[in-house]
Amino acid sequence: MSTSNGNRNPRTVNLVMGAMLILVGILFMLGQVFDFRLGRFVWPFFIIVPGVLLFVFSLTTRDSAGEGLAIFGSVVTMTGTLLLYQNTFNHFESWAYAWALVAPTSIGLGMMIYGSIKNRQQTVTNGRRLATIGGTIFVIGGVFFELIIGISGRGLGSYAWAILLIGLGVFFLIRSLLPGAPAERPQAPAESDDLIQ
């Protein structure tokens, strides 16, 4: 992807840029043909496309700046992808927990892809750790905000706390009825001084 003197290969950059522009042009043409208001759905691509281009550009560099560009490109791409989802489904409330996909998860994914392509195992390992942390935060946040609180108007909403309390009560009742449950120990009678002597 790079020439022998370390310069970037303009052919690769032009190839990716051309493919992205063709894709966006096809989307606009489909919008005109089917009389579809495509502008509402296309604007996130003005964030996604530069992010992808930055990531591809990072792969053409030989110096240490490549990993930083890969991380930045993956963060920009993930932000645009989330905006595309939220704009398409009118689900902007998901930012309450979807930020975890932008900060740790996309950084980890960028490091994993970059490290795999550049044969840097330590970068892949660190990226996998970050992506796992971010994915876990995203899932826990999604369950909490969507099912328990009902931030989007769906989920358990006001019933969640009642269900949680009932569940905890049932847990403690079952625990107390199971054999082998810790029972109160009877107090040993105090030994008198006469027995000791």
mmCIF file of the C-alpha atoms, coordinates in Angstrom:
data_MODEL
# 
_entry.id   MODEL 
# 
loop_
_atom_site.group_PDB 
_atom_site.id 
_atom_site.type_symbol 
_atom_site.label_atom_id 
_atom_site.label_alt_id 
_atom_site.label_comp_id 
_atom_site.label_asym_id 
_atom_site.label_entity_id 
_atom_site.label_seq_id 
_atom_site.pdbx_PDB_ins_code 
_atom_site.Cartn_x 
_atom_site.Cartn_y 
_atom_site.Cartn_z 
_atom_site.occupancy 
_atom_site.B_iso_or_equiv 
_atom_site.pdbx_formal_charge 
_atom_site.auth_seq_id 
_atom_site.auth_comp_id 
_atom_site.auth_asym_id 
_atom_site.auth_atom_id 
_atom_site.pdbx_PDB_model_num 
ATOM 1   C CA . MET A 1 1   ? 0.000   0.000   0.000  1.00 0.00 ? 1   MET A CA 1 
ATOM 2   C CA . SER A 1 2   ? 3.017   2.229   0.373  1.00 0.00 ? 2   SER A CA 1 
ATOM 3   C CA . THR A 1 3   ? 5.796   2.915   -2.037 1.00 0.00 ? 3   THR A CA 1 
ATOM 4   C CA . SER A 1 4   ? 9.359   1.988   -1.182 1.00 0.00 ? 4   SER A CA 1 
ATOM 5   C CA . ASN A 1 5   ? 10.236  5.520   -0.058 1.00 0.00 ? 5   ASN A CA 1 
ATOM 6   C CA . GLY A 1 6   ? 7.413   5.515   2.526  1.00 0.00 ? 6   GLY A CA 1 
ATOM 7   C CA . ASN A 1 7   ? 4.912   7.678   0.600  1.00 0.00 ? 7   ASN A CA 1 
ATOM 8   C CA . ARG A 1 8   ? 1.295   6.658   0.516  1.00 0.00 ? 8   ARG A CA 1 
ATOM 9   C CA . ASN A 1 9   ? 0.039   4.918   -2.561 1.00 0.00 ? 9   ASN A CA 1 
ATOM 10  C CA . PRO A 1 10  ? -2.437  7.383   -4.113 1.00 0.00 ? 10  PRO A CA 1 
ATOM 11  C CA . ARG A 1 11  ? -3.990  4.557   -6.092 1.00 0.00 ? 11  ARG A CA 1 
ATOM 12  C CA . THR A 1 12  ? -5.440  2.946   -2.927 1.00 0.00 ? 12  THR A CA 1 
ATOM 13  C CA . VAL A 1 13  ? -6.741  6.237   -1.569 1.00 0.00 ? 13  VAL A CA 1 
ATOM 14  C CA . ASN A 1 14  ? -8.322  7.085   -4.939 1.00 0.00 ? 14  ASN A CA 1 
ATOM 15  C CA . LEU A 1 15  ? -9.899  3.635   -5.134 1.00 0.00 ? 15  LEU A CA 1 
ATOM 16  C CA . VAL A 1 16  ? -11.568 3.952   -1.727 1.00 0.00 ? 16  VAL A CA 1 
ATOM 17  C CA . MET A 1 17  ? -12.607 7.567   -2.327 1.00 0.00 ? 17  MET A CA 1 
ATOM 18  C CA . GLY A 1 18  ? -14.103 6.674   -5.712 1.00 0.00 ? 18  GLY A CA 1 
ATOM 19  C CA . ALA A 1 19  ? -16.042 3.717   -4.290 1.00 0.00 ? 19  ALA A CA 1 
ATOM 20  C CA . MET A 1 20  ? -17.499 5.844   -1.477 1.00 0.00 ? 20  MET A CA 1 
ATOM 21  C CA . LEU A 1 21  ? -18.535 8.644   -3.826 1.00 0.00 ? 21  LEU A CA 1 
ATOM 22  C CA . ILE A 1 22  ? -20.168 6.162   -6.209 1.00 0.00 ? 22  ILE A CA 1 
ATOM 23  C CA . LEU A 1 23  ? -22.100 4.620   -3.313 1.00 0.00 ? 23  LEU A CA 1 
ATOM 24  C CA . VAL A 1 24  ? -23.381 8.002   -2.126 1.00 0.00 ? 24  VAL A CA 1 
ATOM 25  C CA . GLY A 1 25  ? -24.236 8.971   -5.714 1.00 0.00 ? 25  GLY A CA 1 
ATOM 26  C CA . ILE A 1 26  ? -26.255 5.766   -6.187 1.00 0.00 ? 26  ILE A CA 1 
ATOM 27  C CA . LEU A 1 27  ? -28.148 6.492   -2.983 1.00 0.00 ? 27  LEU A CA 1 
ATOM 28  C CA . PHE A 1 28  ? -29.014 9.994   -4.201 1.00 0.00 ? 28  PHE A CA 1 
ATOM 29  C CA . MET A 1 29  ? -30.097 8.621   -7.603 1.00 0.00 ? 29  MET A CA 1 
ATOM 30  C CA . LEU A 1 30  ? -32.364 6.036   -5.954 1.00 0.00 ? 30  LEU A CA 1 
ATOM 31  C CA . GLY A 1 31  ? -33.914 8.828   -3.926 1.00 0.00 ? 31  GLY A CA 1 
ATOM 32  C CA . GLN A 1 32  ? -34.695 10.765  -7.104 1.00 0.00 ? 32  GLN A CA 1 
ATOM 33  C CA . VAL A 1 33  ? -36.060 7.739   -8.971 1.00 0.00 ? 33  VAL A CA 1 
ATOM 34  C CA . PHE A 1 34  ? -38.358 6.585   -6.158 1.00 0.00 ? 34  PHE A CA 1 
ATOM 35  C CA . ASP A 1 35  ? -39.250 10.111  -4.995 1.00 0.00 ? 35  ASP A CA 1 
ATOM 36  C CA . PHE A 1 36  ? -37.826 9.388   -1.607 1.00 0.00 ? 36  PHE A CA 1 
ATOM 37  C CA . ARG A 1 37  ? -36.533 12.090  0.738  1.00 0.00 ? 37  ARG A CA 1 
ATOM 38  C CA . LEU A 1 38  ? -33.065 10.678  0.964  1.00 0.00 ? 38  LEU A CA 1 
ATOM 39  C CA . GLY A 1 39  ? -31.481 13.742  2.542  1.00 0.00 ? 39  GLY A CA 1 
ATOM 40  C CA . ARG A 1 40  ? -32.906 12.781  5.904  1.00 0.00 ? 40  ARG A CA 1 
ATOM 41  C CA . PHE A 1 41  ? -31.048 9.476   5.833  1.00 0.00 ? 41  PHE A CA 1 
ATOM 42  C CA . VAL A 1 42  ? -27.901 10.483  3.946  1.00 0.00 ? 42  VAL A CA 1 
ATOM 43  C CA . TRP A 1 43  ? -26.453 13.172  6.217  1.00 0.00 ? 43  TRP A CA 1 
ATOM 44  C CA . PRO A 1 44  ? -24.834 10.645  8.628  1.00 0.00 ? 44  PRO A CA 1 
ATOM 45  C CA . PHE A 1 45  ? -22.755 9.434   5.671  1.00 0.00 ? 45  PHE A CA 1 
ATOM 46  C CA . PHE A 1 46  ? -20.977 12.793  5.774  1.00 0.00 ? 46  PHE A CA 1 
ATOM 47  C CA . ILE A 1 47  ? -19.558 11.492  9.063  1.00 0.00 ? 47  ILE A CA 1 
ATOM 48  C CA . ILE A 1 48  ? -19.241 7.804   8.163  1.00 0.00 ? 48  ILE A CA 1 
ATOM 49  C CA . VAL A 1 49  ? -17.358 8.300   4.870  1.00 0.00 ? 49  VAL A CA 1 
ATOM 50  C CA . PRO A 1 50  ? -14.567 10.498  6.294  1.00 0.00 ? 50  PRO A CA 1 
ATOM 51  C CA . GLY A 1 51  ? -14.202 8.046   9.181  1.00 0.00 ? 51  GLY A CA 1 
ATOM 52  C CA . VAL A 1 52  ? -13.780 5.104   6.807  1.00 0.00 ? 52  VAL A CA 1 
ATOM 53  C CA . LEU A 1 53  ? -11.348 7.107   4.662  1.00 0.00 ? 53  LEU A CA 1 
ATOM 54  C CA . LEU A 1 54  ? -9.284  8.017   7.729  1.00 0.00 ? 54  LEU A CA 1 
ATOM 55  C CA . PHE A 1 55  ? -9.148  4.380   8.743  1.00 0.00 ? 55  PHE A CA 1 
ATOM 56  C CA . VAL A 1 56  ? -8.087  3.240   5.263  1.00 0.00 ? 56  VAL A CA 1 
ATOM 57  C CA . PHE A 1 57  ? -5.522  6.050   5.148  1.00 0.00 ? 57  PHE A CA 1 
ATOM 58  C CA . SER A 1 58  ? -4.105  4.848   8.484  1.00 0.00 ? 58  SER A CA 1 
ATOM 59  C CA . LEU A 1 59  ? -3.392  1.461   6.914  1.00 0.00 ? 59  LEU A CA 1 
ATOM 60  C CA . THR A 1 60  ? -1.220  3.080   4.244  1.00 0.00 ? 60  THR A CA 1 
ATOM 61  C CA . THR A 1 61  ? 1.126   4.727   6.761  1.00 0.00 ? 61  THR A CA 1 
ATOM 62  C CA . ARG A 1 62  ? 4.298   3.070   7.972  1.00 0.00 ? 62  ARG A CA 1 
ATOM 63  C CA . ASP A 1 63  ? 5.009   5.254   10.971 1.00 0.00 ? 63  ASP A CA 1 
ATOM 64  C CA . SER A 1 64  ? 3.505   5.140   14.464 1.00 0.00 ? 64  SER A CA 1 
ATOM 65  C CA . ALA A 1 65  ? 0.831   7.701   13.562 1.00 0.00 ? 65  ALA A CA 1 
ATOM 66  C CA . GLY A 1 66  ? -1.100  4.957   11.765 1.00 0.00 ? 66  GLY A CA 1 
ATOM 67  C CA . GLU A 1 67  ? -2.540  3.463   14.940 1.00 0.00 ? 67  GLU A CA 1 
ATOM 68  C CA . GLY A 1 68  ? -3.756  6.855   16.146 1.00 0.00 ? 68  GLY A CA 1 
ATOM 69  C CA . LEU A 1 69  ? -5.396  7.544   12.779 1.00 0.00 ? 69  LEU A CA 1 
ATOM 70  C CA . ALA A 1 70  ? -7.023  4.091   12.857 1.00 0.00 ? 70  ALA A CA 1 
ATOM 71  C CA . ILE A 1 71  ? -8.470  4.775   16.297 1.00 0.00 ? 71  ILE A CA 1 
ATOM 72  C CA . PHE A 1 72  ? -9.722  8.223   15.284 1.00 0.00 ? 72  PHE A CA 1 
ATOM 73  C CA . GLY A 1 73  ? -11.199 6.851   12.055 1.00 0.00 ? 73  GLY A CA 1 
ATOM 74  C CA . SER A 1 74  ? -13.031 4.067   13.883 1.00 0.00 ? 74  SER A CA 1 
ATOM 75  C CA . VAL A 1 75  ? -14.463 6.525   16.450 1.00 0.00 ? 75  VAL A CA 1 
ATOM 76  C CA . VAL A 1 76  ? -15.728 8.829   13.672 1.00 0.00 ? 76  VAL A CA 1 
ATOM 77  C CA . THR A 1 77  ? -17.173 5.886   11.733 1.00 0.00 ? 77  THR A CA 1 
ATOM 78  C CA . MET A 1 78  ? -18.964 4.480   14.786 1.00 0.00 ? 78  MET A CA 1 
ATOM 79  C CA . THR A 1 79  ? -20.389 7.913   15.634 1.00 0.00 ? 79  THR A CA 1 
ATOM 80  C CA . GLY A 1 80  ? -21.775 8.270   12.114 1.00 0.00 ? 80  GLY A CA 1 
ATOM 81  C CA . THR A 1 81  ? -23.188 4.743   12.178 1.00 0.00 ? 81  THR A CA 1 
ATOM 82  C CA . LEU A 1 82  ? -24.971 5.395   15.468 1.00 0.00 ? 82  LEU A CA 1 
ATOM 83  C CA . LEU A 1 83  ? -26.364 8.661   14.125 1.00 0.00 ? 83  LEU A CA 1 
ATOM 84  C CA . LEU A 1 84  ? -27.598 6.819   11.030 1.00 0.00 ? 84  LEU A CA 1 
ATOM 85  C CA . TYR A 1 85  ? -29.404 4.272   13.220 1.00 0.00 ? 85  TYR A CA 1 
ATOM 86  C CA . GLN A 1 86  ? -30.859 6.887   15.566 1.00 0.00 ? 86  GLN A CA 1 
ATOM 87  C CA . ASN A 1 87  ? -31.963 9.128   12.711 1.00 0.00 ? 87  ASN A CA 1 
ATOM 88  C CA . THR A 1 88  ? -33.529 6.259   10.767 1.00 0.00 ? 88  THR A CA 1 
ATOM 89  C CA . PHE A 1 89  ? -35.493 4.855   13.725 1.00 0.00 ? 89  PHE A CA 1 
ATOM 90  C CA . ASN A 1 90  ? -35.913 8.147   15.622 1.00 0.00 ? 90  ASN A CA 1 
ATOM 91  C CA . HIS A 1 91  ? -34.277 6.577   18.659 1.00 0.00 ? 91  HIS A CA 1 
ATOM 92  C CA . PHE A 1 92  ? -32.024 9.343   19.952 1.00 0.00 ? 92  PHE A CA 1 
ATOM 93  C CA . GLU A 1 93  ? -32.742 8.301   23.548 1.00 0.00 ? 93  GLU A CA 1 
ATOM 94  C CA . SER A 1 94  ? -30.268 5.480   23.033 1.00 0.00 ? 94  SER A CA 1 
ATOM 95  C CA . TRP A 1 95  ? -27.394 7.948   23.551 1.00 0.00 ? 95  TRP A CA 1 
ATOM 96  C CA . ALA A 1 96  ? -27.912 7.290   27.270 1.00 0.00 ? 96  ALA A CA 1 
ATOM 97  C CA . TYR A 1 97  ? -26.033 3.997   26.818 1.00 0.00 ? 97  TYR A CA 1 
ATOM 98  C CA . ALA A 1 98  ? -24.865 3.950   23.178 1.00 0.00 ? 98  ALA A CA 1 
ATOM 99  C CA . TRP A 1 99  ? -21.923 6.213   24.037 1.00 0.00 ? 99  TRP A CA 1 
ATOM 100 C CA . ALA A 1 100 ? -20.187 3.030   25.153 1.00 0.00 ? 100 ALA A CA 1 
ATOM 101 C CA . LEU A 1 101 ? -20.036 1.952   21.512 1.00 0.00 ? 101 LEU A CA 1 
ATOM 102 C CA . VAL A 1 102 ? -18.241 5.180   20.592 1.00 0.00 ? 102 VAL A CA 1 
ATOM 103 C CA . ALA A 1 103 ? -15.670 5.510   23.366 1.00 0.00 ? 103 ALA A CA 1 
ATOM 104 C CA . PRO A 1 104 ? -14.270 2.133   24.413 1.00 0.00 ? 104 PRO A CA 1 
ATOM 105 C CA . THR A 1 105 ? -15.833 -0.206  21.846 1.00 0.00 ? 105 THR A CA 1 
ATOM 106 C CA . SER A 1 106 ? -14.925 1.584   18.619 1.00 0.00 ? 106 SER A CA 1 
ATOM 107 C CA . ILE A 1 107 ? -11.418 2.311   19.901 1.00 0.00 ? 107 ILE A CA 1 
ATOM 108 C CA . GLY A 1 108 ? -10.995 -1.383  20.667 1.00 0.00 ? 108 GLY A CA 1 
ATOM 109 C CA . LEU A 1 109 ? -12.375 -2.458  17.291 1.00 0.00 ? 109 LEU A CA 1 
ATOM 110 C CA . GLY A 1 110 ? -10.080 -0.026  15.493 1.00 0.00 ? 110 GLY A CA 1 
ATOM 111 C CA . MET A 1 111 ? -7.074  -1.349  17.405 1.00 0.00 ? 111 MET A CA 1 
ATOM 112 C CA . MET A 1 112 ? -8.066  -4.959  16.689 1.00 0.00 ? 112 MET A CA 1 
ATOM 113 C CA . ILE A 1 113 ? -8.448  -4.417  12.946 1.00 0.00 ? 113 ILE A CA 1 
ATOM 114 C CA . TYR A 1 114 ? -5.306  -2.293  12.677 1.00 0.00 ? 114 TYR A CA 1 
ATOM 115 C CA . GLY A 1 115 ? -3.280  -4.737  14.779 1.00 0.00 ? 115 GLY A CA 1 
ATOM 116 C CA . SER A 1 116 ? -4.505  -7.721  12.747 1.00 0.00 ? 116 SER A CA 1 
ATOM 117 C CA . ILE A 1 117 ? -3.549  -6.108  9.446  1.00 0.00 ? 117 ILE A CA 1 
ATOM 118 C CA . LYS A 1 118 ? -0.183  -4.828  10.708 1.00 0.00 ? 118 LYS A CA 1 
ATOM 119 C CA . ASN A 1 119 ? 0.637   -8.044  12.647 1.00 0.00 ? 119 ASN A CA 1 
ATOM 120 C CA . ARG A 1 120 ? 0.782   -6.376  16.056 1.00 0.00 ? 120 ARG A CA 1 
ATOM 121 C CA . GLN A 1 121 ? -0.547  -8.925  18.531 1.00 0.00 ? 121 GLN A CA 1 
ATOM 122 C CA . GLN A 1 122 ? -0.286  -6.654  21.573 1.00 0.00 ? 122 GLN A CA 1 
ATOM 123 C CA . THR A 1 123 ? -2.468  -4.051  19.830 1.00 0.00 ? 123 THR A CA 1 
ATOM 124 C CA . VAL A 1 124 ? -5.042  -6.746  19.032 1.00 0.00 ? 124 VAL A CA 1 
ATOM 125 C CA . THR A 1 125 ? -5.055  -7.938  22.654 1.00 0.00 ? 125 THR A CA 1 
ATOM 126 C CA . ASN A 1 126 ? -5.468  -4.415  24.052 1.00 0.00 ? 126 ASN A CA 1 
ATOM 127 C CA . GLY A 1 127 ? -8.184  -3.675  21.503 1.00 0.00 ? 127 GLY A CA 1 
ATOM 128 C CA . ARG A 1 128 ? -10.084 -6.843  22.376 1.00 0.00 ? 128 ARG A CA 1 
ATOM 129 C CA . ARG A 1 129 ? -10.015 -5.873  26.051 1.00 0.00 ? 129 ARG A CA 1 
ATOM 130 C CA . LEU A 1 130 ? -11.373 -2.384  25.314 1.00 0.00 ? 130 LEU A CA 1 
ATOM 131 C CA . ALA A 1 131 ? -14.060 -3.696  22.954 1.00 0.00 ? 131 ALA A CA 1 
ATOM 132 C CA . THR A 1 132 ? -15.191 -6.231  25.572 1.00 0.00 ? 132 THR A CA 1 
ATOM 133 C CA . ILE A 1 133 ? -15.434 -3.546  28.262 1.00 0.00 ? 133 ILE A CA 1 
ATOM 134 C CA . GLY A 1 134 ? -17.369 -1.225  25.948 1.00 0.00 ? 134 GLY A CA 1 
ATOM 135 C CA . GLY A 1 135 ? -19.705 -3.987  24.776 1.00 0.00 ? 135 GLY A CA 1 
ATOM 136 C CA . THR A 1 136 ? -20.437 -4.984  28.359 1.00 0.00 ? 136 THR A CA 1 
ATOM 137 C CA . ILE A 1 137 ? -21.220 -1.390  29.351 1.00 0.00 ? 137 ILE A CA 1 
ATOM 138 C CA . PHE A 1 138 ? -23.477 -1.083  26.285 1.00 0.00 ? 138 PHE A CA 1 
ATOM 139 C CA . VAL A 1 139 ? -25.461 -4.245  27.096 1.00 0.00 ? 139 VAL A CA 1 
ATOM 140 C CA . ILE A 1 140 ? -25.857 -3.438  30.805 1.00 0.00 ? 140 ILE A CA 1 
ATOM 141 C CA . GLY A 1 141 ? -26.816 0.158   29.982 1.00 0.00 ? 141 GLY A CA 1 
ATOM 142 C CA . GLY A 1 142 ? -29.276 -1.006  27.328 1.00 0.00 ? 142 GLY A CA 1 
ATOM 143 C CA . VAL A 1 143 ? -30.997 -3.395  29.733 1.00 0.00 ? 143 VAL A CA 1 
ATOM 144 C CA . PHE A 1 144 ? -31.107 -0.762  32.474 1.00 0.00 ? 144 PHE A CA 1 
ATOM 145 C CA . PHE A 1 145 ? -32.311 2.176   30.371 1.00 0.00 ? 145 PHE A CA 1 
ATOM 146 C CA . GLU A 1 146 ? -34.616 0.290   27.997 1.00 0.00 ? 146 GLU A CA 1 
ATOM 147 C CA . LEU A 1 147 ? -36.102 -2.457  30.178 1.00 0.00 ? 147 LEU A CA 1 
ATOM 148 C CA . ILE A 1 148 ? -35.958 -1.090  33.714 1.00 0.00 ? 148 ILE A CA 1 
ATOM 149 C CA . ILE A 1 149 ? -36.370 2.648   33.245 1.00 0.00 ? 149 ILE A CA 1 
ATOM 150 C CA . GLY A 1 150 ? -38.117 2.490   29.861 1.00 0.00 ? 150 GLY A CA 1 
ATOM 151 C CA . ILE A 1 151 ? -36.347 5.551   28.460 1.00 0.00 ? 151 ILE A CA 1 
ATOM 152 C CA . SER A 1 152 ? -37.814 4.978   24.984 1.00 0.00 ? 152 SER A CA 1 
ATOM 153 C CA . GLY A 1 153 ? -41.366 4.428   26.201 1.00 0.00 ? 153 GLY A CA 1 
ATOM 154 C CA . ARG A 1 154 ? -41.005 0.679   25.846 1.00 0.00 ? 154 ARG A CA 1 
ATOM 155 C CA . GLY A 1 155 ? -39.988 -1.975  28.320 1.00 0.00 ? 155 GLY A CA 1 
ATOM 156 C CA . LEU A 1 156 ? -41.079 -2.669  31.845 1.00 0.00 ? 156 LEU A CA 1 
ATOM 157 C CA . GLY A 1 157 ? -41.126 0.996   32.858 1.00 0.00 ? 157 GLY A CA 1 
ATOM 158 C CA . SER A 1 158 ? -43.000 1.625   36.106 1.00 0.00 ? 158 SER A CA 1 
ATOM 159 C CA . TYR A 1 159 ? -43.433 -2.093  36.789 1.00 0.00 ? 159 TYR A CA 1 
ATOM 160 C CA . ALA A 1 160 ? -39.689 -2.756  36.873 1.00 0.00 ? 160 ALA A CA 1 
ATOM 161 C CA . TRP A 1 161 ? -39.093 -1.790  40.489 1.00 0.00 ? 161 TRP A CA 1 
ATOM 162 C CA . ALA A 1 162 ? -42.100 -3.798  41.685 1.00 0.00 ? 162 ALA A CA 1 
ATOM 163 C CA . ILE A 1 163 ? -40.907 -6.843  39.711 1.00 0.00 ? 163 ILE A CA 1 
ATOM 164 C CA . LEU A 1 164 ? -37.394 -6.399  41.091 1.00 0.00 ? 164 LEU A CA 1 
ATOM 165 C CA . LEU A 1 165 ? -38.625 -6.228  44.705 1.00 0.00 ? 165 LEU A CA 1 
ATOM 166 C CA . ILE A 1 166 ? -40.911 -9.251  44.251 1.00 0.00 ? 166 ILE A CA 1 
ATOM 167 C CA . GLY A 1 167 ? -38.032 -11.188 42.675 1.00 0.00 ? 167 GLY A CA 1 
ATOM 168 C CA . LEU A 1 168 ? -35.712 -10.370 45.574 1.00 0.00 ? 168 LEU A CA 1 
ATOM 169 C CA . GLY A 1 169 ? -38.419 -11.378 48.067 1.00 0.00 ? 169 GLY A CA 1 
ATOM 170 C CA . VAL A 1 170 ? -38.963 -14.717 46.324 1.00 0.00 ? 170 VAL A CA 1 
ATOM 171 C CA . PHE A 1 171 ? -35.188 -15.286 46.304 1.00 0.00 ? 171 PHE A CA 1 
ATOM 172 C CA . PHE A 1 172 ? -34.932 -14.768 50.063 1.00 0.00 ? 172 PHE A CA 1 
ATOM 173 C CA . LEU A 1 173 ? -37.992 -16.949 50.754 1.00 0.00 ? 173 LEU A CA 1 
ATOM 174 C CA . ILE A 1 174 ? -36.638 -19.825 48.677 1.00 0.00 ? 174 ILE A CA 1 
ATOM 175 C CA . ARG A 1 175 ? -33.234 -19.419 50.286 1.00 0.00 ? 175 ARG A CA 1 
ATOM 176 C CA . SER A 1 176 ? -34.733 -19.689 53.760 1.00 0.00 ? 176 SER A CA 1 
ATOM 177 C CA . LEU A 1 177 ? -36.767 -22.827 52.873 1.00 0.00 ? 177 LEU A CA 1 
ATOM 178 C CA . LEU A 1 178 ? -33.981 -24.773 51.165 1.00 0.00 ? 178 LEU A CA 1 
ATOM 179 C CA . PRO A 1 179 ? -32.270 -27.497 53.199 1.00 0.00 ? 179 PRO A CA 1 
ATOM 180 C CA . GLY A 1 180 ? -28.814 -26.485 54.221 1.00 0.00 ? 180 GLY A CA 1 
ATOM 181 C CA . ALA A 1 181 ? -29.835 -22.866 54.656 1.00 0.00 ? 181 ALA A CA 1 
ATOM 182 C CA . PRO A 1 182 ? -27.958 -21.242 57.504 1.00 0.00 ? 182 PRO A CA 1 
ATOM 183 C CA . ALA A 1 183 ? -30.063 -21.533 60.627 1.00 0.00 ? 183 ALA A CA 1 
ATOM 184 C CA . GLU A 1 184 ? -29.650 -19.742 63.890 1.00 0.00 ? 184 GLU A CA 1 
ATOM 185 C CA . ARG A 1 185 ? -27.205 -21.537 66.125 1.00 0.00 ? 185 ARG A CA 1 
ATOM 186 C CA . PRO A 1 186 ? -28.385 -22.118 69.674 1.00 0.00 ? 186 PRO A CA 1 
ATOM 187 C CA . GLN A 1 187 ? -26.266 -20.383 72.253 1.00 0.00 ? 187 GLN A CA 1 
ATOM 188 C CA . ALA A 1 188 ? -24.090 -22.763 74.222 1.00 0.00 ? 188 ALA A CA 1 
ATOM 189 C CA . PRO A 1 189 ? -24.898 -22.600 77.912 1.00 0.00 ? 189 PRO A CA 1 
ATOM 190 C CA . ALA A 1 190 ? -22.364 -20.691 79.847 1.00 0.00 ? 190 ALA A CA 1 
ATOM 191 C CA . GLU A 1 191 ? -20.153 -22.987 81.867 1.00 0.00 ? 191 GLU A CA 1 
ATOM 192 C CA . SER A 1 192 ? -20.232 -22.327 85.535 1.00 0.00 ? 192 SER A CA 1 
ATOM 193 C CA . ASP A 1 193 ? -17.156 -21.733 87.583 1.00 0.00 ? 193 ASP A CA 1 
ATOM 194 C CA . ASP A 1 194 ? -17.898 -24.892 89.588 1.00 0.00 ? 194 ASP A CA 1 
ATOM 195 C CA . LEU A 1 195 ? -17.480 -27.131 86.561 1.00 0.00 ? 195 LEU A CA 1 
ATOM 196 C CA . ILE A 1 196 ? -14.192 -25.554 85.657 1.00 0.00 ? 196 ILE A CA 1 
ATOM 197 C CA . GLN A 1 197 ? -12.820 -26.100 89.142 1.00 0.00 ? 197 GLN A CA 1 
# 
